Amino acid sequence: VLHLNQKANLPAPVANGKATSGGFESDYYTCDGDGSSVASRVSVDLTGYETLDAPPRYDFYANTEVWGRRRQFRPSLFHLHSDACCICSQIRCMLNIWGVILYLRLPWITAQAGIGMTWVIILLSSTITGITGLSTSAIATNGKVKGGGTYFLISRSLGPELGGSIGLIFAFANAVAVAMHTVGFAETVTDLMRVTVMVDRTNDIRIIGIITVTCLLGISMAGMAWESKAQVLFFIVIMVSFASYIVGTIIPASPEKQSKGFFSYKANIFAANFVPDYRGPGGSFFGMFSIFFPSATGILAGANISGDLKNPAVAIPRGTLLAIFWTTVSYLIISATIGSCVVRDASGVLNDTLSPSSAVEDCVGTACQYGWDFTGCINNKTCVYGIHNYYQSMSLVSAFGPLITAGIFGATLSSALACLVSAPKVFQCLCKDQLYPLIGFFGKSYGKNNEPIRGYLLTYIIAACFILIAELNTIAPIISNFFLCSYALINFSCFHASITNSPGWRPSFRFYSKWLSLLGAICSVVIMFLLTWWAALIAFGVVFILLAYTLYKKPDVNWGSSVQASSYNMALSRCAGLNSVEDHVKNYRPQCLVLTGPPSSRPALVDLVSCFTKDLSLMLCGNVLTDDPSPSVLEKAMSDSHLNWLNKRKAGSFYRGVVAADLQSGVNVLLQGAGLGRVKPNVLIMGFKKDWRSDTPQAAHNYIGVIDAFDLQFGVCVLRMREGLEVSSPSQSHGESLHAYRTSVSIEPEPQHSTQFQKKQGKKTIDVYWLSDDGGLTLLLPYLLTRRKRWAKCKVRVFVGGDAEKKDEQKQEVLELIKKFRLGFHSVEVLPEINQPPQQMNVHQFEKMVSRFRVDTNSKPDSDSGCASQHQEPWMITDQDFEKNKAKSLRQIRLNEVLLDYSREAALIITTMPVGRRGVCPSTLYLAWLDFLSRDLRPPVLLVRGNQENVLTFYCQ
């Protein structure tokens, strides 16, 4: 069943019966677009186009009515033949462009700049508005346009940051524009009431203005039907005034009109008025341009009511461009005709005729050739008539002067009414998007047409406040700059959307150019400063403040803006560009693959790593689900809830989930497949498996297989915390069991648990035990930590092993090396006691720790059963393995004693992680090293091992 747009005044179906046309079933509707009840049926031909054609029906010919059912009428020829919405958009734009400048200032501008330069001013203004019209048409035809007009176009193209800021100031500018046009109307009325004065001229303007805007509010709140009828009435009045003016230029001038400078069409007058004659302090080309340009700022009136148009994608381009064309033609014609008929200066005195005895050579002015001598007032600069002095010159020329006054009323009131309707519509859309606080109250809609009643009242209050200023020249500059700011952003939106080459940019309107749009944006900004530089600064200041607020708040909206497309293009091109750049140690960054499982389950691991990667390098949280691949399992692994949790925590991390048979194979997939080009992980970070003794030996063996990322040139870091990493079970930490990787994704949002890495660390210490040279990663990580505010006050202490006899020399050597690295660490301690044997009690505890995994070879010492058992169970420790690794085992036991002595109160301990030899050190023995090395320590311990390649350098090249 096909439905027409109800906003085109096509209500719901009025009959339950349905007819068939061409095999397509449809409903019957009534249409009240022209005030009458018109019912038609939507039919669809084989081409798929909707029409208003209706098949023959009894109701169309009968004179009787059926009780309880509304009678249906044949659609009118107007509905079938024309696009009323396009006409509505065109009329609205034309009415908003025509204003007081046309009637009261265009003749004066012609006198100042001359006909030639006035045409340049008009064409330059029309060029800017025409380019903006093309850009508006392109944006409006790139998808369905809803209510919100200019704000909707910019926000959905450039995103909420710029769209929200310009939407707010554009709505405010329209509200103030109501006051500007109303004050212009009130000034004209006050001039007509020169004899009758209520209070004084200023207060009379205020009184008349408040009464006028109140009446306009009533028309607006009556609904779009009444407002549209009022606009049509104003349009008719303006067209009649134009006709009266054109007829008046042809009628021969009476002596009274000649005394005021009107002589009908004369070639000499045209030639004299063609060149400029600037007068006064503002007499210049740009001075005249600044006065004329506000008359061209109404091109968005049709776009601002996009929600009330039947087909905005067709109505906005056609109506806007036609309005620009016809208003430009009208400006050119009026400038040429007024400059061909009226001289620049005239006295208005009937006795100032050129007598036969007067010398023609002494007469000044073009009027001398037609028998009039205005030399006296020209020399004394006291002429009160002529296009240089008399603002009502169009009334003088007109066949019937009061029609020009009526045209002034129509132009000012229509523009005020258009702005009074536009501002609430734009503001309503902005309120519904909830980009800014405390404005949602004004977004409520009323009635079938979703009228913003509260927005109307707010606009009325703003307009009334500015009407009290009663000074047109004070209001106009800021409004013009706000409108120009909107033009600049519309043109930039079109350019930006085109330059990104996004597949989603497919406007059906093809007659635009991205480079023309860019030129229009630049010209709009330049003109803003040429008109009023301080008003331009205010406009840009407001835009930047609102932009900063939106960037800070980051509203949760996704409109598919060109900014997103541009970000993708930039990221893709930069990543591809890195392929041609070789890695250099000076540009090394720890790009971390963090085995968090579901990130919300190990927030401490996420927080620590984000401290030295956020805004600096890559962080990728990996999650391995050990299960058979299925749609449900894959959905859990790739769920957006994990990324949403990271974004909410502001971790600056990516997320990647995979499904694999076991942890080790899943991590291998991540190690080999994660990243893009050179933006790929080079450091693997994971939690310590504290439950390795209670878990299955196979799980421990797989865990150590993950640590063997050294084979892929990865650095490896293992984090251990006394309280554990797993928030769901404080006694566990990362890797304690594979069940952590089978965690299902909850529909409810994961909680944001706080960790100690989110707090300010104060003046504690970061103790670095640089016991083996791994390329410098052990030193680089604490340096990156101290660049964060929460770690900035921490003191880094570097501990190294050494000999007691050469302690001072070794300390100085390490200090010099660190100084060359420019790390800023000044505390170095040489620890000869690291090489001492550990306490025997701790040695017994270590032996007890690994006793479960020792191979019993006492029963058959000469057989090879022990070797066979070790081959089948590689995690088992033979006596030979234990003896070969005894020195390293004692070293880890002793190092734990040193850590307990020196680093009990540290904020973080970073120590070099030992490396076990493959085939010689069983996985359980290696895990025992890591466990005993980091046991019973209150501070978090980060075991670090680089891939033995330099990550620090003291060379300039």
N, C-alpha and C positions, 0 to 999 in steps of 0.2 A: 504494500500500500504506500503510495507516494504522498508526501505532505509538503505543502508550501510553507515557507518561512512565516511564522506567525507575526514576526516583527514587521512584515510588509502588510499588516492589517488583514491577515487571513486567519480567522479564528478556527476553532476546532470543527470537525465535521458536524453537520446539522441533520444529516439523515443517515440511517443505518443501511439503507439500500445502497448497493454498489452496481456499477455498470462496467461494461468491458469495451475497450476500444483498442483494436489492433492486437488483441490477445493479452492486454495489460489491464489489470483491475485497479480501480482508483476510487477515491472518495469525493463527495461534493462539499464545497466550501462557500462561505460568504465573504465578500470583500467590501470593506467600508472605506476604501482609500479616498474616494472623492465625496464622501458624505452620504452616498446612497448605498443601498444594499444590493450588492452584485454577487451572484452565486455562479460559480463555474466549476467545471470538473477538470482536474489535472489529467491530461492525456499524454501518453508517451508514444511517439512513432518508433519505427524500427531503428532509427539512428540514435535513440536513447535520449533525445532532448525533451525537457519538460515544456509544455505550453499551457496557455490558458484557454485553448479552444475547448468548447463543450459540444457534445453530440446533441442532436435534436431531443427536446424534452417537452412534455405536455405543459409544464409550468410556464414555458417561454411564450406560449400562445394563449393560454387560458386567462380569463379574467377573474376566475373564482379562486378562493383560498381554502385550504383544509385546516380545520381548527386543530390547534396543538402542534402544528408544524410550520416552520418559517418558509415562506415562499421563496423560490430561487429565480434569479433573473439572468438573462443572457449577459455575458461580459461585454463591456462597451468597446467601441473601436479604439478608444484611447488606451485601454489596457492591452489590447492586442497589438497595437501598432507602435507604441512608444514605451520607453523605459522611464517611468516616473521617478525612480530613485536617482538615475543619472541627472535628470533635470533638476531634482531637488538639490543634489550636491553642487551642480553648476551654479544655480541661482544663489545658493548660500555663499559660495566662494565669491561670486561677483558682488553680492551685497556687502560682504565683509571687506572687500578690496576698495570698493567705492566708499568714500567717507568725506569728512569735512575738507580734507586736503584737495579733493577734486573740485569742489565748488568755491572754496574760500582762499586757497593758496596756489593752485595751478596757474591762474592768470598772473599772479604776482611773480611766481618763479619764472614764467615765460618772459616777463619784463626784465628780470634780473639777468638770467642766463641767455636770453635770446632764444628764438625758435630752434635754431640749430643745436645749441648745447642742451636745451630742454629735451629735445628728442634723444640726445645721447644719454641724459639722465634717466629718461623713461626706459630706453632700450637696455641700459645697463641694469636697472632695477628688474626689468622683466627677464633679462638673461639669468640673473641670480634666482629669481622665483621660478623661472621655467626649468632650470636645472634641478632645483629642489622638487618641482612638480614631477619631473621624470624619475627622480630617486624615490619619491613617495609612491609613484605608480608601480615601480619595480618591487618595492617592499610590500605594497598592499596586494600585489598579485602573486606573492610567493606563499600561498596558503590562505586559509580562511581568516578574515579579519573580524575580530569581535569588538565589543565596545571598548572605548578608551582612547581612540583616535591616535594622536601623535605619540602619547605615552606608550600605547600598545605597540605601535610600529617600532619605536626605538628600543624598548625593553626586550621585545621578542627577537630583535636583531642583534643588538649589542650586549644584551644581558641585563640583569637587575642593577648592576652597579651604576652604569651611566643612564640606563632607562629610568630607574627610580628617581635619580636626582633631577633629570630634565623633566620628568613627569610632574614632580612637585612644583618646580618653579614655573613650568608652563601653565599648570592649573592656576597658580597664583597670578601669573601675568594676565591670563584671561579674565580673572576676577577684577584686577585693577583696570584692565582695558574697558570693562563695563563702565567704570567711573570716568575714564578718559572720554569715551564717546558721549556719555551722558552729560558731562560738563560742557562738551562742545555744543550739544543741543541746547543746554541751559543758557549758554552765552548768546546763542542766536535769538532765543526767546527774549532774553533780557535786552538785547539791542532793539528788538521790535517794540519793547515796552518802555521806550525811552521817556515817554511822557508820564507813565504810571510806574512809580517806584515803591515797592513794599517796605524795604528797610534801607538798604544801599545795594550797590551793584554786586559786591561779593556775597552778601547774605542772600540776595535774590537768586544768585546762581545756586547756592546751597539748597535753598527751599525748593526751587524748581527741580533741581537734580534729584533730591530725595523723593519727591512726588513721582517723578518720571520713573526712577528705578523701581519703585514700589509697584507701579502699574505694569512694568515689564516683568517683574517677578510673578505677578498674577497670571500674565499670559503664559509664561514658561511653565508654571505649576499646573496650568489647565491641561497640559499634555502636548505632545508633539503635533497633534492635528491642528490645534489652535495656533501653536507657534509657527507651523508651516504656512497656515493661511495668512498670518500676519506678515511673514516674509514675502509671500507672493504679492500682498497688497503694497508693501514697500517697494518691491521691484517694479510694479506697474507705475507707481508714482514717480520713481526715478526715470523710467523710460519716457514717461510723458514730459517730464522736465527737460530731458535731452532733446526730445522732438521740438519742444517750444524754443529751446536755445538755437537749434539748427535753423528753424524757420525764421527766428529773429535775425540771424546773420544775413539772410537774403532780403528781408524787407528793407526798403530804403530808409535811411536814418532821418528822423525828424530834427528840426533845429535844436530842440532841447537835448536830444541824445548827442548831437554833434558837439554841443557845448561841453559835454562830459567826455568827449573823446571818441565816440563811436561814429564811423563813417561807412559802414558796410565793407565789402571786400575791395581793397585797394592794393595794387602791386607795390606802390611806394611804401605804404605802411608795412607790408610784409617784408620788404627789403630792409627797412630801417629797424624792424623788430627782430630780424634774423640774427643779428650779432649781439653779443652780451653788452650789458650796461649795469655792472655791479655797483650797488650803493649800500651804504651802511656798514657797520662793523662785521656783519655776517655775510657780506657780499662776496662770495667766491663759489667756485664750482662745487666743492665738497660741502660748503655751507648750504647751498640749495639742495644738494643731494641728501643731506641729513634731514632736511625738512620734508622732502618728497617721499623718501623711502618708506616711512611708516604707512603710507597709503597702499603699499604693496604687501603688507604683512598679513593679509587675510586668506592666503591660499590654502590654509589647513582647516578652514571652517568646515568643509565637507568631510575631511578625514576625522575630525573630532566627534562626529556623530555616526561613526562607522557602525556602531551597534544598532542604529535605527534604520540603516539602509538595507534594502532587500538583497542587493548583490554588490557588496562593497568593492569586490575585486574588479568589477566593471565600472561602477558608478564613480569611484574615487579617481581613477586615471582620466576617464573621459570628462567628468565634470570639472576637475581641477585644471586640466590643460586647456579646455575650452574657455574657462573663466579667465585664465591668464591671457589667452589670445584676445578675447573680446574686450577686456578691460584695457589692455595695452593699446588696441586700436582706438578705443574711446579717448584715452589720454592723448594720443598723437593727434587725433582729429581736433579735440578741444584746444590743444596748444597751438595748432596751426591756424585754426579759425579765429581764435581770440587775438592772435598775433597779427592777423591779416585785416582785422576790422577796427581795432581800438589802438589809439596812440598811447605812448607811455605816460604823458602828462597832459592834463586838461584842467581848466579852472572851474568849469560848470556855470560860468557867467554868460548869459545870452548876449551881452554887449561886447564880448571880446571877439568881434568879427574884424576882419581885415578891411579897413576903409580904403576907398580908391586913392586917397591922398597919401596913405602910408607907404613907406618904402619896403618892398618885399625883401630887399637885401638885409634889412634890419630885423626881420621876423625870425624867431628861433623855433624849430620844431617841425615835424612833418605836417602838422595841421595847417601850416601856412599855405601849402599848395591847394588847400580846399577852402580857403577864405576865412580861416580862424587864426587869431593871434594870441597865443598863450605865453608870450615872451615874459611878461611880468611875473607870473607865478613860477615859471621855470627858473628864471634868474634868482628869484627870492626863495625858491624851494618851498612854496606855499600851496602848490597845486594839490587839490583834494580829490581829483578824479584822474582817470587814466589807469591803465593796468599796473602802474608802479605805485599807485596811492590808494586805489579804491578796491577793497577786497570783494565787493559785491558786483564786480564787472560782468559776471554772467547774468545777473539779474537785469543789468542795464541793457545787455544785448538781447535778452530773451524777448520773444513776442509777447509774453505775458509774465511779468516779473514775479508775481506770487507763486508761480509754478516752480521757479528755482528755489524759493524759500521752502516750498513743500518738498522738493528734492533733497534739500539739506536736512530737513526733518526725517525724511525716509532713510537717507544714508546713515545719519547718526544713530537713529533708533534701531535700524536693522543691524548695524554693526554691534551696538550694545546688546541687542537681544541675542545675536549669534554668540557673542562671548559669554553671556549669561547662561546659555544652554551648554556651551562647550566646556566651561570650567568644571561644573559638577560632574559631567560625563567622564572627563579625564580623571578627576579626583576620585570618583567612585571606583574606577578600575584599579587605581593605585591603592586605595584602601583595601580592596578585596585581596590584593596580592600580599598584604601585611609585611611590607618591606620596612616600614617605620612604625615605631610605637605610638600609641595614643591617637591614632587616626582611624582605627577600625570602626568607630562609632558612626562615621559619616558614610560608610560603605553600604548601609542598609538600603534595599530597594523596596519600592511600593508600586502596587498596581500591576496590570498585565504587561505594561511596557517597561517595568523595572525602573521607574523614575527615582532619581536620587533626591528626594525631598529635603533631606538634611543637608545635602550638598548645595542645593539651591539657597537654603537659608544662610549657610556659611558664606557663599558667594555674595549674597545680598549684604551681609554685615561688612565684609571686606570692601565691597564697592561703596557702601554708604560712608565708611570711614575715609576713603580717599576722595569722595565727593566733597567732604567738608574742607579739603584743602582748597578747592575751587580755583586751582591754577593749572591750566593745561600744560604749560611748558615745564612744570615740575614733575608731572606724572609721565609724560611721553617718553623721555630718554631711556628710563629703566625698562619700560615695557618693550620698546623697540629692540633693545639689546637682548632681552630674554627671548624674544621671538627669533632674532638672528642666531642666538645660541642654539635654539631648536633646529633652525635650518642647517646650521653647521653640523649638528649631530645626525640629522637625517641623511645629509649627503655623505657624511663619513660612514654611517651605517651601511649605505648602499655600496660604497667603495670597499669597505672592509669585508662585507659578505661576498663581494665579487672576487676580491684579491685572494681570498682563502681557497677558492675553487672547491668549496664543499659540495658534495653531491646533493645535499639538501637545498642548495640555492638554485631554484628552477622557476624564476618568475615567468608568468605567461606574457607579461609586458616586455617586449624585446627592444623597444626604442630608447635605450639608455646606454650610457658609457660610464665605466668605472672611473675613467680619468676625468670626465666632465664632472662627475660627482665629487671627486677630490678637489677639483678646481673650485666648485661651488662651496665646499666646506672652507677652503682657504680664504676665498673672497668674503664669505660671511664673517669670519673672524676678523679679517682686516677692516671690513666696514664697521664692525662693532667699535673698534678703537678710533676709527675716523669720525664716527658720529659723536660719541661721548666716551672718552677713555676711562673716566672714573666709573661710569655706569657699567662699562665692559668689565672692569676689575671686580665690581660688586657681583655681577652675574657669574663670572668664573670662580670667584671666591665661594659663592653659595654652592655651585656645582661641585667644587673640590671638597667642601666640608661634607656634603651629603654623600659624595663618592667615598670618602674616607670612612664614614660611618658604615656604609653598606659593605665595604671591603673588610672592615673589622668584624661586623656581625655575621657575614657570610650566610645570607638567608638560604633556607633549604628549598630552593626552586631550581628547576632544570627546564629551560626553554629552548635548548638547542641553539644557543646564540652563536654568532660568528666569532666571538671571543674564544669559545670552546674549540671551534674549528681551527682558529689561528693557533691556539696552544698546541693542538695535535700536530699541525703542520710544522711548527717550530721545533717541537720535540723530535719529530721524525727526521727532519732535515739535520738537526744537530747530532742525533744519534748516528745517522748515516755518514755525516761529516767526520765523526770520530774514527771511522774505519780507515781513513787515510792518514791518521795521526798516530805515530808510534808512541807507546807508553814511555814515560820518563819518570824517574824517581822523584823529581820535584813535584810532579802532579799526582803522586800516589795518594789514594784515599781508601780507607778501609770500607769496602762495600760488603755489607754483611748479609749473609743468609742465616736467619735466626730460626732454629728449630723450636718453635713455641708450641707446636700443636695448635689447638684453638687459642688464639692470642689472649683471650680473656682468662684463660686458665693459668697463665704465667705472666701476670702484669709486670712483675719486678724485672723479668728478663727483657720485656719490651721497653720498660722505662730506662734501664741502664744503657741499652744499645742506642736508643734514640737520643741519649745525651751526647754521644759523639758522632752521630750520623745525621741528625735532623738539620736540614738546610745545608748540609755539607757533602753528604755522600748517600749512596744507596742503602736502603734497609728493606729486606724482603723477609716477611714472616712465612715460614713453611710449615705445612700441616700434612702429615702422612697418616692416612686411614688404612689400617691393615685389614682388608676385607676383599671379598670378590667384587670386581667392578659391576655395578648395576646402576640404573638411572637414579635410584634413591640415594645410593652411597655417593655417587658423583655429585649429586645435588648438595649433599652435606659437605663434601670437600670444597666445593666452589661457592658455597653460600655467601651472599653479600653481607650477611650479618657480621661476619668476621671483619670485613673491610670497614663496615659502618662503625664497629666498635673501635677500630684503630683511628678512624677519622675523628670520632667523638673525643678520643683521648689525645688527639693532636700529636700522634706519634710520628707522622711523616713517613709512613711505611706502606709498602705494597704487601699484598697477600697472595699466596699461591698454595693451593691444596691439591694433593695427588692421592691416588688409590694404588696400593701395592700389596704384594703378598706378605712382606715383612718390612720392618723399619729400615734395614740397611739398603734394600733395593729401592725403596721409595726415596730415601735420601740421595742415592746415586742418581735417580732421575732428576731431582732438584739441582744437584750439583752440576750436572751436565747440560740441563735444559733451561735453567733459570737465567733471566737477563736478556738483554737485547744488544747485540754487537759488543762494543767495549763497555757498555753499561751492564756489567754482570758481576755477581758476587766474587770476591776473592778471599773472604774470611768466613769461616763457618763458626757460629756461636751456638752453644747448646747448654742445657742445664746438667748438673752432675747427677748421676744415677746412684742415689744414696741407698736404694733397696737392692743393690746388686747381689748381696749375699743371700737374701731371702727369696729373690726371684730365681727363675730357672737359669742354669748356666748358659743355655743357648741365647737367652735374652742379653746376658752380659756380654757374650761373644759378639752378638750383632751390634751392641752399643759401641764396642771398641772398633768394630768394622767401620762405623760411621766416623770415628775420630781419624781413621786412616785416610782422611781427605787430603793428606799431604801428597798422595800420589797424583792428585789433580792440581797441584800447585796452589792449594788453599792454605791459608793460615787457620789455626784452630784455637778457639777460646772456650773454656768451660767455666760456668759460673756456679758457685756453691754458696748457699746461704744457710745459716744455722737453723732458721725456722722453716726452711724449705721454700720452693718456688710455687708449688701447686696450691692455689687458693682454696680449692675444694677440699683438700686434705693437707693440713699444715705439716704433717709428718713426712710428706712426699715432696719430691721435686721433679724437675724435668727428666724424663727418661727412666723414672723409677719402675714403670711398667708400661707395656704397650697398650694397656687399657686407656691410658690418657689420650691415645691417638684414635680411639674408637668413640670418643665423646660425640654424642649426637648434637645436632644444631637445634637449639631451642627456638621456638617461635617468639618467645619473650626476649626483649633486649637484654644482653648480658650486663651484669652490674659492673660499675667502674670502681674496683677496689683500689684503695690508696696503698702506696708502697713507700719505703724509706728513700727511694731514689727520686721521688717527687718533691722531697723536702729540701730546704736549704741546709747544707752540710756544715755551715759555720766554719770555725777555725781549726778543724780537725786536720788529720794528715792522710795523704794517699801514699801508702808505703809500696814502693816498687822494688822487687827482688830480681835484679837483672843478673841472673846467674849464668846464663848461656846466651851467646850472641845469635839471635834468630833473624837478624836483619834490621832490628830496631822497632818492631811492632810493639814490644813490651814497653818501650819508652813513648811511642807515639800516642797510644791510647790515653794514658794519663794526661798528656799535654792537651789533647782534644777535650778531655773532661774539664780541665781548668779554664777553658774558654767559655764555659757556660756559667751563668750567674750563680746558680745554686752550688757550684763547685769552686767558684772563683777565689774564695778566701782560704781554700784548703792549701796546705803546704805539701809539696811533693818531696818525699825522702827516698833516695835511691840507695839500695843496699847491694853490695857486690862482694863476692868471695875474694880471698887473698891470703897473703902470708903475713904473719905477725912482724917479721923482720923488715918487710918492705911496705908496711901499711901506709905510711905517709906518701911514699912515691906513687903507689897504686891509686890512692885517693886523688892525688893531683892529676894523675894521668886521666882518670875517668872524668874529673871536673873539666879538664881541657877539652876532652872529647865532647862532652855535653854542651860546653860553651860553643864549640864549632857547629853543633847541631842547632843552636839558637833556640833551645827549648825553655830557657829561663829557670832551670832547676839549679839550685845552689847548695842543696844539702846532700852530701854523699857520705856514706858510711861503709868502711871496709870491715868485713866480718870474717876474721881468721877462724873463729870457732865453728864455722860451718863444716870445716874439714875434720873436726874432732869426732870421735866415735859417739854414738847416741847412748842414752841410758839403757842398761840391760833390761829394765822393766818394760820399756817401750818396745825393745826388740822382741821380747816374749809376747807382747800383745799383738805385734805384727804377725809373728809366726802363728799365733792362735787364729788371727783373722783369715789366713790363707789355708789353714789346716784342712778345711773341708774339701779343698780342691787339689790337695796333694795326692800323688799316685803312690799306692802302697806296693813297694817292690821287694819286700822282705821275704815273701813266700817263695818266689822263684827268681833269685837274683841273676841266674844265668840265662833265663829265657828272654824272649823278645815280646812278652805279653805287655810289658809297660809301653813299649814303642807302639804296639798295635792299638792299645787303649788310647794313647795320646793322638794317634792318627784319626781314630774315630771320634775322639772328644778333644779337640785342640785347646780347649780351655783348661785342661788338667795340667798340673805343675809336677814335673818330675824332679827328683833330687838334683839331677844334672842342671836342669833349668834354674832351680833355686840357687845353686852354687854359682852359676855363671853370672847371675844378676844380683849376687849378694851385695856387692859394693854399691850399686845403685839403690838397692833397697835400704841399706843403712843410711845413705845420703838423704833419702826422702824422710826417714824417721828423724834424723838429726835436724833437717830443715823445719820440720813441724815444731821441734823444741825451740828453735830460734824464733820462729814466728810468734810462738806463745810468749816469749820473753820480750820481744821488741814491738809488737804490733797489736797489743790487746785493745788499745783505744783508738785505732785508726778508723777512718771512715770507710776505707776500701783497701784491700790488699791485692796487689797485682804481682804475680810471680811467674817465672818461666816454667812452662810445663815440660816434664821429662819426656823423652821419646824412647819407646821400646823398640828393640830390633826385631824385625819380622822373622818368625821361625825359631827365635831364641827366647823371646819373652812372651809367655802365654797371656791371653787376654785377661784372665782373672788376676794374675800377678800385677799386670799393668794397672788394673782398676784398684788393686790394693795400694799401689804407690799413690795414686791420686787421692784415694780415700784417706790414707794416713797422713799425707802431706797437709791436707786441708781440714783435718778433724779438730773438734773442740775449739774452734776459733769464733769469737763473737762477731767480728766484722765480716762482711761478704768477701769471698775470695774469688778472684778471677785468674784462672790458669791460662796463660797465653803462650802460644808458640807460633812464630811466623814461619813462612815457607823457605827460610834461609836466603831470601833475596832482599837486597837493601830497600828499605822504605824511608830511610833518612839519608841525607847527604849534606856535606858541608861545602860542596863545590858549587860555583855559580852556573856551571854549564854541564 
